[in-house]
Amino acid sequence: MSVLILVTTIACLLHYSTSKRAVITNDTKLLYWLHKRNILAKISALVVFVISFILAIYTLGFGAGILTFLLLVMLLWSLIVLLTPLKIIDYKLVLVIFVLAIFLEQTL
């Protein structure tokens, strides 16, 4: 489940970087590079969304996978839109949360 959340987060961040209104600074080199190459970012975001969708269906089954994927996309998009302009979400935070989630998932 943690891998599904990470892949969906990456897809949402990639798609967020294609927005004209998004303020992408040179702090994160990859998002800035993708912001300048809009078509490449949209295609890569779509590919990662499809991978995430297939992973959700494979992991949870057809109905629960679709529902979980849609809920994850809504949750992550709202968090990204609210917290990224405040410079709270970056790749370091996502990596720390992912490692912590994997650790908790394996121990519990």
N, CA, C and O atoms as a GROMACS GRO file, in nm:
protein
  432
    1MET      N    1   0.082  -0.119   0.000
    1MET     CA    2   0.000   0.000   0.000
    1MET      C    3   0.087   0.126   0.000
    1MET      O    4   0.051   0.226  -0.062
    2SER      N    5   0.200   0.120   0.070
    2SER     CA    6   0.288   0.237   0.074
    2SER      C    7   0.347   0.268  -0.062
    2SER      O    8   0.363   0.384  -0.098
    3VAL      N    9   0.379   0.165  -0.137
    3VAL     CA   10   0.432   0.186  -0.272
    3VAL      C   11   0.326   0.250  -0.361
    3VAL      O   12   0.358   0.336  -0.443
    4LEU      N   13   0.202   0.208  -0.345
    4LEU     CA   14   0.092   0.267  -0.421
    4LEU      C   15   0.077   0.416  -0.388
    4LEU      O   16   0.056   0.497  -0.478
    5ILE      N   17   0.087   0.450  -0.262
    5ILE     CA   18   0.076   0.591  -0.222
    5ILE      C   19   0.193   0.671  -0.277
    5ILE      O   20   0.175   0.784  -0.323
    6LEU      N   21   0.314   0.615  -0.273
    6LEU     CA   22   0.431   0.685  -0.326
    6LEU      C   23   0.419   0.708  -0.477
    6LEU      O   24   0.447   0.818  -0.525
    7VAL      N   25   0.379   0.607  -0.550
    7VAL     CA   26   0.368   0.621  -0.696
    7VAL      C   27   0.260   0.723  -0.732
    7VAL      O   28   0.278   0.802  -0.824
    8THR      N   29   0.149   0.721  -0.660
    8THR     CA   30   0.043   0.818  -0.686
    8THR      C   31   0.088   0.959  -0.649
    8THR      O   32   0.053   1.054  -0.718
    9THR      N   33   0.165   0.974  -0.543
    9THR     CA   34   0.219   1.105  -0.505
    9THR      C   35   0.313   1.158  -0.613
    9THR      O   36   0.307   1.276  -0.648
   10ILE      N   37   0.398   1.073  -0.665
   10ILE     CA   38   0.489   1.114  -0.771
   10ILE      C   39   0.412   1.157  -0.895
   10ILE      O   40   0.446   1.256  -0.958
   11ALA      N   41   0.307   1.083  -0.929
   11ALA     CA   42   0.225   1.119  -1.045
   11ALA      C   43   0.157   1.253  -1.024
   11ALA      O   44   0.152   1.335  -1.116
   12CYS      N   45   0.106   1.277  -0.906
   12CYS     CA   46   0.041   1.405  -0.878
   12CYS      C   47   0.141   1.520  -0.880
   12CYS      O   48   0.109   1.628  -0.930
   13LEU      N   49   0.260   1.498  -0.827
   13LEU     CA   50   0.362   1.603  -0.831
   13LEU      C   51   0.407   1.632  -0.974
   13LEU      O   52   0.431   1.747  -1.010
   14LEU      N   53   0.419   1.527  -1.056
   14LEU     CA   54   0.454   1.548  -1.196
   14LEU      C   55   0.347   1.628  -1.268
   14LEU      O   56   0.377   1.719  -1.345
   15HIS      N   57   0.223   1.593  -1.244
   15HIS     CA   58   0.115   1.666  -1.311
   15HIS      C   59   0.103   1.807  -1.256
   15HIS      O   60   0.068   1.898  -1.331
   16TYR      N   61   0.130   1.828  -1.129
   16TYR     CA   62   0.127   1.961  -1.071
   16TYR      C   63   0.233   2.051  -1.134
   16TYR      O   64   0.212   2.172  -1.150
   17SER      N   65   0.345   1.993  -1.171
   17SER     CA   66   0.452   2.072  -1.230
   17SER      C   67   0.417   2.123  -1.369
   17SER      O   68   0.486   2.211  -1.420
   18THR      N   69   0.313   2.071  -1.432
   18THR     CA   70   0.273   2.117  -1.565
   18THR      C   71   0.180   2.237  -1.560
   18THR      O   72   0.152   2.297  -1.663
   19SER      N   73   0.134   2.273  -1.443
   19SER     CA   74   0.039   2.383  -1.431
   19SER      C   75   0.106   2.517  -1.460
   19SER      O   76   0.219   2.540  -1.418
   20LYS      N   77   0.036   2.602  -1.530
   20LYS     CA   78   0.087   2.736  -1.559
   20LYS      C   79   0.087   2.823  -1.434
   20LYS      O   80   0.171   2.912  -1.419
   21ARG      N   81  -0.007   2.798  -1.343
   21ARG     CA   82  -0.019   2.878  -1.221
   21ARG      C   83   0.076   2.833  -1.110
   21ARG      O   84   0.099   2.907  -1.014
   22ALA      N   85   0.130   2.714  -1.123
   22ALA     CA   86   0.220   2.662  -1.019
   22ALA      C   87   0.349   2.743  -1.016
   22ALA      O   88   0.408   2.772  -1.120
   23VAL      N   89   0.390   2.778  -0.898
   23VAL     CA   90   0.515   2.852  -0.881
   23VAL      C   91   0.624   2.749  -0.854
   23VAL      O   92   0.644   2.706  -0.740
   24ILE      N   93   0.694   2.712  -0.958
   24ILE     CA   94   0.802   2.614  -0.946
   24ILE      C   95   0.933   2.690  -0.949
   24ILE      O   96   0.966   2.755  -1.049
   25THR      N   97   1.007   2.683  -0.841
   25THR     CA   98   1.135   2.753  -0.834
   25THR      C   99   1.247   2.657  -0.870
   25THR      O  100   1.224   2.538  -0.897
   26ASN      N  101   1.366   2.709  -0.871
   26ASN     CA  102   1.482   2.630  -0.908
   26ASN      C  103   1.534   2.546  -0.791
   26ASN      O  104   1.641   2.485  -0.802
   27ASP      N  105   1.460   2.541  -0.680
   27ASP     CA  106   1.502   2.463  -0.564
   27ASP      C  107   1.505   2.313  -0.596
   27ASP      O  108   1.603   2.244  -0.567
   28THR      N  109   1.398   2.265  -0.656
   28THR     CA  110   1.394   2.125  -0.698
   28THR      C  111   1.420   2.122  -0.848
   28THR      O  112   1.336   2.161  -0.928
   29LYS      N  113   1.536   2.075  -0.883
   29LYS     CA  114   1.582   2.080  -1.022
   29LYS      C  115   1.493   1.998  -1.115
   29LYS      O  116   1.465   2.041  -1.227
   30LEU      N  117   1.448   1.880  -1.069
   30LEU     CA  118   1.368   1.795  -1.156
   30LEU      C  119   1.233   1.857  -1.188
   30LEU      O  120   1.193   1.859  -1.304
   31LEU      N  121   1.163   1.909  -1.088
   31LEU     CA  122   1.034   1.973  -1.113
   31LEU      C  123   1.048   2.099  -1.198
   31LEU      O  124   0.963   2.128  -1.282
   32TYR      N  125   1.156   2.173  -1.177
   32TYR     CA  126   1.180   2.292  -1.258
   32TYR      C  127   1.208   2.254  -1.403
   32TYR      O  128   1.158   2.319  -1.495
   33TRP      N  129   1.286   2.149  -1.423
   33TRP     CA  130   1.316   2.101  -1.558
   33TRP      C  131   1.190   2.052  -1.626
   33TRP      O  132   1.168   2.080  -1.744
   34LEU      N  133   1.105   1.979  -1.553
   34LEU     CA  134   0.979   1.931  -1.611
   34LEU      C  135   0.881   2.044  -1.636
   34LEU      O  136   0.802   2.038  -1.730
   35HIS      N  137   0.885   2.148  -1.552
   35HIS     CA  138   0.797   2.264  -1.572
   35HIS      C  139   0.829   2.334  -1.704
   35HIS      O  140   0.740   2.389  -1.769
   36LYS      N  141   0.955   2.333  -1.741
   36LYS     CA  142   0.997   2.393  -1.868
   36LYS      C  143   0.962   2.305  -1.987
   36LYS      O  144   0.944   2.356  -2.098
   37ARG      N  145   0.952   2.175  -1.967
   37ARG     CA  146   0.918   2.079  -2.072
   37ARG      C  147   0.780   2.021  -2.041
   37ARG      O  148   0.768   1.911  -1.987
   38ASN      N  149   0.678   2.096  -2.076
   38ASN     CA  150   0.540   2.068  -2.038
   38ASN      C  151   0.488   1.936  -2.096
   38ASN      O  152   0.425   1.858  -2.025
   39ILE      N  153   0.513   1.912  -2.223
   39ILE     CA  154   0.461   1.792  -2.289
   39ILE      C  155   0.523   1.666  -2.228
   39ILE      O  156   0.453   1.568  -2.203
   40LEU      N  157   0.653   1.669  -2.205
   40LEU     CA  158   0.721   1.553  -2.145
   40LEU      C  159   0.668   1.524  -2.005
   40LEU      O  160   0.650   1.408  -1.968
   41ALA      N  161   0.641   1.630  -1.929
   41ALA     CA  162   0.589   1.612  -1.793
   41ALA      C  163   0.448   1.555  -1.795
   41ALA      O  164   0.414   1.471  -1.711
   42LYS      N  165   0.365   1.600  -1.889
   42LYS     CA  166   0.229   1.547  -1.897
   42LYS      C  167   0.228   1.400  -1.938
   42LYS      O  168   0.150   1.322  -1.884
   43ILE      N  169   0.314   1.364  -2.030
   43ILE     CA  170   0.321   1.224  -2.073
   43ILE      C  171   0.373   1.136  -1.960
   43ILE      O  172   0.319   1.029  -1.935
   44SER      N  173   0.479   1.182  -1.892
   44SER     CA  174   0.533   1.102  -1.781
   44SER      C  175   0.434   1.093  -1.666
   44SER      O  176   0.425   0.988  -1.601
   45ALA      N  177   0.359   1.199  -1.638
   45ALA     CA  178   0.257   1.194  -1.533
   45ALA      C  179   0.148   1.094  -1.569
   45ALA      O  180   0.102   1.018  -1.484
   46LEU      N  181   0.106   1.093  -1.695
   46LEU     CA  182   0.004   0.999  -1.739
   46LEU      C  183   0.052   0.855  -1.726
   46LEU      O  184  -0.023   0.768  -1.684
   47VAL      N  185   0.176   0.831  -1.763
   47VAL     CA  186   0.233   0.695  -1.752
   47VAL      C  187   0.238   0.651  -1.606
   47VAL      O  188   0.204   0.537  -1.574
   48VAL      N  189   0.280   0.740  -1.518
   48VAL     CA  190   0.289   0.705  -1.376
   48VAL      C  191   0.149   0.688  -1.316
   48VAL      O  192   0.130   0.602  -1.230
   49PHE      N  193   0.051   0.768  -1.360
   49PHE     CA  194  -0.088   0.748  -1.315
   49PHE      C  195  -0.140   0.611  -1.358
   49PHE      O  196  -0.206   0.543  -1.280
   50VAL      N  197  -0.111   0.570  -1.480
   50VAL     CA  198  -0.156   0.438  -1.528
   50VAL      C  199  -0.089   0.327  -1.448
   50VAL      O  200  -0.153   0.228  -1.412
   51ILE      N  201   0.040   0.342  -1.420
   51ILE     CA  202   0.110   0.242  -1.338
   51ILE      C  203   0.048   0.235  -1.199
   51ILE      O  204   0.029   0.126  -1.145
   52SER      N  205   0.017   0.349  -1.142
   52SER     CA  206  -0.045   0.353  -1.010
   52SER      C  207  -0.184   0.288  -1.013
   52SER      O  208  -0.220   0.215  -0.920
   53PHE      N  209  -0.260   0.315  -1.116
   53PHE     CA  210  -0.394   0.257  -1.130
   53PHE      C  211  -0.387   0.105  -1.142
   53PHE      O  212  -0.464   0.033  -1.077
   54ILE      N  213  -0.296   0.057  -1.224
   54ILE     CA  214  -0.278  -0.088  -1.240
   54ILE      C  215  -0.231  -0.152  -1.110
   54ILE      O  216  -0.276  -0.260  -1.074
   55LEU      N  217  -0.141  -0.085  -1.040
   55LEU     CA  218  -0.092  -0.135  -0.911
   55LEU      C  219  -0.204  -0.142  -0.808
   55LEU      O  220  -0.210  -0.237  -0.730
   56ALA      N  221  -0.292  -0.043  -0.808
   56ALA     CA  222  -0.406  -0.044  -0.714
   56ALA      C  223  -0.500  -0.159  -0.745
   56ALA      O  224  -0.547  -0.227  -0.654
   57ILE      N  225  -0.528  -0.180  -0.871
   57ILE     CA  226  -0.617  -0.291  -0.908
   57ILE      C  227  -0.552  -0.425  -0.879
   57ILE      O  228  -0.618  -0.517  -0.831
   58TYR      N  229  -0.424  -0.438  -0.907
   58TYR     CA  230  -0.355  -0.563  -0.881
   58TYR      C  231  -0.347  -0.593  -0.731
   58TYR      O  232  -0.363  -0.709  -0.690
   59THR      N  233  -0.324  -0.492  -0.651
   59THR     CA  234  -0.308  -0.511  -0.507
   59THR      C  235  -0.440  -0.534  -0.435
   59THR      O  236  -0.449  -0.622  -0.348
   60LEU      N  237  -0.542  -0.456  -0.470
   60LEU     CA  238  -0.666  -0.456  -0.391
   60LEU      C  239  -0.786  -0.518  -0.460
   60LEU      O  240  -0.891  -0.532  -0.399
   61GLY      N  241  -0.773  -0.556  -0.585
   61GLY     CA  242  -0.887  -0.607  -0.658
   61GLY      C  243  -0.949  -0.497  -0.743
   61GLY      O  244  -0.910  -0.380  -0.734
   62PHE      N  245  -1.047  -0.534  -0.826
   62PHE     CA  246  -1.099  -0.439  -0.924
   62PHE      C  247  -1.177  -0.324  -0.860
   62PHE      O  248  -1.141  -0.208  -0.880
   63GLY      N  249  -1.279  -0.354  -0.785
   63GLY     CA  250  -1.364  -0.249  -0.729
   63GLY      C  251  -1.293  -0.167  -0.622
   63GLY      O  252  -1.296  -0.044  -0.625
   64ALA      N  253  -1.229  -0.236  -0.529
   64ALA     CA  254  -1.159  -0.165  -0.422
   64ALA      C  255  -1.037  -0.090  -0.476
   64ALA      O  256  -1.001   0.015  -0.423
   65GLY      N  257  -0.974  -0.143  -0.579
   65GLY     CA  258  -0.858  -0.077  -0.638
   65GLY      C  259  -0.896   0.055  -0.705
   65GLY      O  260  -0.827   0.155  -0.689
   66ILE      N  261  -1.007   0.054  -0.779
   66ILE     CA  262  -1.053   0.176  -0.844
   66ILE      C  263  -1.093   0.280  -0.739
   66ILE      O  264  -1.056   0.396  -0.750
   67LEU      N  265  -1.168   0.238  -0.639
   67LEU     CA  266  -1.211   0.330  -0.535
   67LEU      C  267  -1.092   0.387  -0.456
   67LEU      O  268  -1.087   0.507  -0.429
   68THR      N  269  -0.998   0.302  -0.422
   68THR     CA  270  -0.880   0.347  -0.349
   68THR      C  271  -0.796   0.442  -0.432
   68THR      O  272  -0.745   0.542  -0.381
   69PHE      N  273  -0.781   0.412  -0.560
   69PHE     CA  274  -0.704   0.499  -0.648
   69PHE      C  275  -0.769   0.637  -0.657
   69PHE      O  276  -0.700   0.739  -0.649
   70LEU      N  277  -0.899   0.641  -0.675
   70LEU     CA  278  -0.968   0.770  -0.684
   70LEU      C  279  -0.959   0.849  -0.553
   70LEU      O  280  -0.939   0.970  -0.555
   71LEU      N  281  -0.973   0.780  -0.442
   71LEU     CA  282  -0.959   0.848  -0.312
   71LEU      C  283  -0.817   0.900  -0.290
   71LEU      O  284  -0.798   1.010  -0.238
   72LEU      N  285  -0.718   0.820  -0.328
   72LEU     CA  286  -0.579   0.865  -0.314
   72LEU      C  287  -0.550   0.987  -0.400
   72LEU      O  288  -0.484   1.081  -0.356
   73VAL      N  289  -0.600   0.986  -0.523
   73VAL     CA  290  -0.575   1.099  -0.612
   73VAL      C  291  -0.640   1.225  -0.555
   73VAL      O  292  -0.579   1.332  -0.557
   74MET      N  293  -0.763   1.215  -0.506
   74MET     CA  294  -0.829   1.332  -0.448
   74MET      C  295  -0.755   1.382  -0.324
   74MET      O  296  -0.735   1.502  -0.309
   75LEU      N  297  -0.715   1.291  -0.237
   75LEU     CA  298  -0.645   1.329  -0.116
   75LEU      C  299  -0.510   1.392  -0.146
   75LEU      O  300  -0.477   1.498  -0.091
   76LEU      N  301  -0.433   1.329  -0.232
   76LEU     CA  302  -0.299   1.379  -0.261
   76LEU      C  303  -0.303   1.510  -0.339
   76LEU      O  304  -0.221   1.598  -0.315
   77TRP      N  305  -0.398   1.524  -0.432
   77TRP     CA  306  -0.409   1.650  -0.506
   77TRP      C  307  -0.442   1.765  -0.412
   77TRP      O  308  -0.386   1.874  -0.424
   78SER      N  309  -0.534   1.740  -0.319
   78SER     CA  310  -0.569   1.849  -0.228
   78SER      C  311  -0.451   1.885  -0.139
   78SER      O  312  -0.428   2.003  -0.112
   79LEU      N  313  -0.376   1.786  -0.092
   79LEU     CA  314  -0.258   1.815  -0.011
   79LEU      C  315  -0.150   1.888  -0.090
   79LEU      O  316  -0.086   1.980  -0.039
   80ILE      N  317  -0.128   1.846  -0.213
   80ILE     CA  318  -0.025   1.910  -0.295
   80ILE      C  319  -0.062   2.053  -0.329
   80ILE      O  320   0.023   2.142  -0.322
   81VAL      N  321  -0.188   2.076  -0.365
   81VAL     CA  322  -0.230   2.211  -0.401
   81VAL      C  323  -0.224   2.304  -0.279
   81VAL      O  324  -0.192   2.422  -0.293
   82LEU      N  325  -0.255   2.251  -0.162
   82LEU     CA  326  -0.252   2.335  -0.042
   82LEU      C  327  -0.112   2.356   0.015
   82LEU      O  328  -0.080   2.466   0.059
   83LEU      N  329  -0.030   2.253   0.015
   83LEU     CA  330   0.095   2.259   0.089
   83LEU      C  331   0.219   2.288   0.004
   83LEU      O  332   0.319   2.335   0.059
   84THR      N  333   0.216   2.263  -0.124
   84THR     CA  334   0.334   2.289  -0.207
   84THR      C  335   0.365   2.438  -0.220
   84THR      O  336   0.483   2.474  -0.211
   85PRO      N  337   0.267   2.527  -0.240
   85PRO     CA  338   0.303   2.670  -0.244
   85PRO      C  339   0.361   2.722  -0.113
   85PRO      O  340   0.434   2.822  -0.113
   86LEU      N  341   0.330   2.657  -0.004
   86LEU     CA  342   0.387   2.698   0.125
   86LEU      C  343   0.525   2.639   0.149
   86LEU      O  344   0.586   2.661   0.254
   87LYS      N  345   0.575   2.564   0.051
   87LYS     CA  346   0.706   2.498   0.056
   87LYS      C  347   0.716   2.399   0.171
   87LYS      O  348   0.821   2.383   0.233
   88ILE      N  349   0.606   2.332   0.200
   88ILE     CA  350   0.606   2.229   0.304
   88ILE      C  351   0.637   2.093   0.242
   88ILE      O  352   0.710   2.013   0.302
   89ILE      N  353   0.582   2.066   0.125
   89ILE     CA  354   0.605   1.937   0.059
   89ILE      C  355   0.723   1.951  -0.036
   89ILE      O  356   0.724   2.037  -0.124
   90ASP      N  357   0.822   1.865  -0.019
   90ASP     CA  358   0.931   1.852  -0.114
   90ASP      C  359   0.972   1.705  -0.118
   90ASP      O  360   0.915   1.622  -0.047
   91TYR      N  361   1.068   1.674  -0.202
   91TYR     CA  362   1.104   1.534  -0.220
   91TYR      C  363   1.163   1.472  -0.095
   91TYR      O  364   1.150   1.351  -0.075
   92LYS      N  365   1.229   1.549  -0.012
   92LYS     CA  366   1.287   1.495   0.111
   92LYS      C  367   1.178   1.451   0.209
   92LYS      O  368   1.189   1.344   0.270
   93LEU      N  369   1.074   1.531   0.223
   93LEU     CA  370   0.963   1.496   0.311
   93LEU      C  371   0.890   1.372   0.260
   93LEU      O  372   0.854   1.284   0.339
   94VAL      N  373   0.869   1.365   0.130
   94VAL     CA  374   0.802   1.249   0.071
   94VAL      C  375   0.885   1.124   0.095
   94VAL      O  376   0.830   1.018   0.126
   95LEU      N  377   1.016   1.134   0.081
   95LEU     CA  378   1.104   1.019   0.104
   95LEU      C  379   1.102   0.974   0.250
   95LEU      O  380   1.098   0.855   0.278
   96VAL      N  381   1.105   1.068   0.343
   96VAL     CA  382   1.102   1.033   0.485
   96VAL      C  383   0.970   0.968   0.522
   96VAL      O  384   0.968   0.868   0.594
   97ILE      N  385   0.860   1.022   0.474
   97ILE     CA  386   0.729   0.964   0.503
   97ILE      C  387   0.718   0.825   0.442
   97ILE      O  388   0.660   0.735   0.504
   98PHE      N  389   0.772   0.806   0.322
   98PHE     CA  390   0.767   0.675   0.258
   98PHE      C  391   0.847   0.572   0.336
   98PHE      O  392   0.800   0.460   0.358
   99VAL      N  393   0.968   0.607   0.379
   99VAL     CA  394   1.051   0.514   0.456
   99VAL      C  395   0.983   0.480   0.588
   99VAL      O  396   0.984   0.364   0.630
  100LEU      N  397   0.926   0.578   0.653
  100LEU     CA  398   0.855   0.556   0.779
  100LEU      C  399   0.733   0.466   0.757
  100LEU      O  400   0.706   0.377   0.837
  101ALA      N  401   0.660   0.488   0.649
  101ALA     CA  402   0.542   0.406   0.619
  101ALA      C  403   0.580   0.262   0.589
  101ALA      O  404   0.513   0.169   0.634
  102ILE      N  405   0.687   0.242   0.514
  102ILE     CA  406   0.734   0.105   0.486
  102ILE      C  407   0.776   0.036   0.615
  102ILE      O  408   0.745  -0.081   0.636
  103PHE      N  409   0.847   0.108   0.702
  103PHE     CA  410   0.890   0.051   0.829
  103PHE      C  411   0.769   0.011   0.914
  103PHE      O  412   0.765  -0.099   0.969
  104LEU      N  413   0.671   0.100   0.924
  104LEU     CA  414   0.550   0.069   1.004
  104LEU      C  415   0.468  -0.043   0.941
  104LEU      O  416   0.408  -0.125   1.011
  105GLU      N  417   0.465  -0.046   0.810
  105GLU     CA  418   0.387  -0.150   0.741
  105GLU      C  419   0.449  -0.286   0.763
  105GLU      O  420   0.377  -0.385   0.774
  106GLN      N  421   0.580  -0.294   0.769
  106GLN     CA  422   0.649  -0.422   0.788
  106GLN      C  423   0.643  -0.467   0.933
  106GLN      O  424   0.636  -0.587   0.959
  107THR      N  425   0.645  -0.375   1.028
  107THR     CA  426   0.648  -0.415   1.168
  107THR      C  427   0.508  -0.442   1.224
  107THR      O  428   0.492  -0.526   1.313
  108LEU      N  429   0.409  -0.373   1.174
  108LEU     CA  430   0.273  -0.394   1.225
  108LEU      C  431   0.207  -0.494   1.138
  108LEU      O  432   0.092  -0.530   1.160
   0.00000   0.00000   0.00000
